[in-house]
Amino acid sequence: MGFLSGRVTFTRYRVGGDSPLPFGDEILQIIEPHLIGHHASAETGDGVTVGWAGGDHVLDLSIHLGKNVLDDALHLAIRIDADKIPGSLLRAYTQMEIAARAQMNPSGFATKAQREEAKEAAKARAAAEAADGRFRRHNHYPILWDGQTQTLLAGTTSSSVLERLQILFRETFDRTLEPITAGSLARTLPLASPSNPDGDSSILSMTPIALRAAEEAPGVAWTGDDPTSLDYLGNEFLVWIWHALQNDGESIQLSDGSSATVMLAKTLTLDCPRGETGRDQLTDDAPTRLPEAFRALQAGKLPRKAGMILVRHGAQYELTLQAETLAITGAALPKPDDDGLSKLDQKIARIEALRHLNESLDLLFQAFLLRRTGQGWNDELGRIRRWLQAA
């Protein structure tokens, strides 16, 4: 059931408005008119229907407190139904319509106008058949609204699904969803300290670093046309971790007094920030140890996605982290001790594990930002550059 079992994939959002707690019957009453089949989508004519679902499986439309409200969290799903006519069928109908019209001509061939008529007739036939739902595809994606942290986890990284989710969420709850990306998180994490009282404000004046001292700081192609975007900090975060693991050990001290043990594992994707020299996708138990990975970094490419093993407070997580969006894919959570735990307690333990994972990643990212905005950053950047030049 969505976030409550198996590996999880999610994109995080910050929910606008006051705390929704406690979740009760009122929230379910707000959701019911927007269940799939009840909800009148703002988008019409595209063959797509969007609404909420119960979350157990793709046809589950039941919602009630005992199932959907767990430990100050609301768990359900967004379902998207789309009428998708198979291309092979549409082509067959088109050929049949063309053949029928060609028989009416002495030449035995259809004219250009007749071919256009045949295409429209084939589309009309397929649309009429689709009206009974025979070509309808059902997809659902789990949603977890954590009332304690006012965050929402959307169980997908698909931009089209996330766009529909934001619209449905606003229509249902009259609340906004703000994506939690590397840049937006950097603006909200506390960075000021006695030694650096301007840490919170200094983040706003940053520009991307140049990994090679002789070069100017490069533009980052994937930030698009937004000059205020700080999402490139996610790429620098992975460079910093890479350097720290190979030169300072696997343990990183965090601001709450705990420590995190980190390993980069399984997968690594690097890309040229100028959009000129392409992308490298590497798979290995320790991809950052591969010579080609280090050569790509030396050439100025930046990591955009990395597999990671993260251990904090004795809990181990395996995941793949997308640098700019901080989206997580394929995360394996620690299994709770089943002895004496009810099914409800096991579900609550899963939610607590998700909270702990997100907290741990935020603290790890904050540890980087504290270095990035601190007085010793130029020295640390010098170490990174020497490391890249040494090999």
Secondary structure, 3 states (H helix, E strand, C coil): CHHHCCCEEEEEEEECCCCCCCCCHHHHHHHHHHECCCCCCCCCCCCEEEEEECCCCCCCCCCCHHHHEECCEEEEEEEEEEECCCHHHHHHHHHHHHHHHHCCCCCCCCCHHHHHHHHHHHHHHHHHHHCCCCCEEEEEEEEEEECCCCEEEECCCCHHHHHHHHHHHHHHHCCCEEECCHHHHHHHCCCCECCECCHHHHHHHCCCCCCCCCCCCCCCHHHCCCCCCCCHHHHHHHHHHHHHHHHCCCEEECCCCCEEEEEEEEEEEEECCCCCCCEEEEEECCHHHCHHHHHHHHCCCEEEEEEEEEEECCEEEEEEEECCCCCEEEEECCCCCCCCCCHHHHHHHHHHHHHHHHHHHHHHHHHHHHHHHCCCHHHHHHHHHHHHHHC
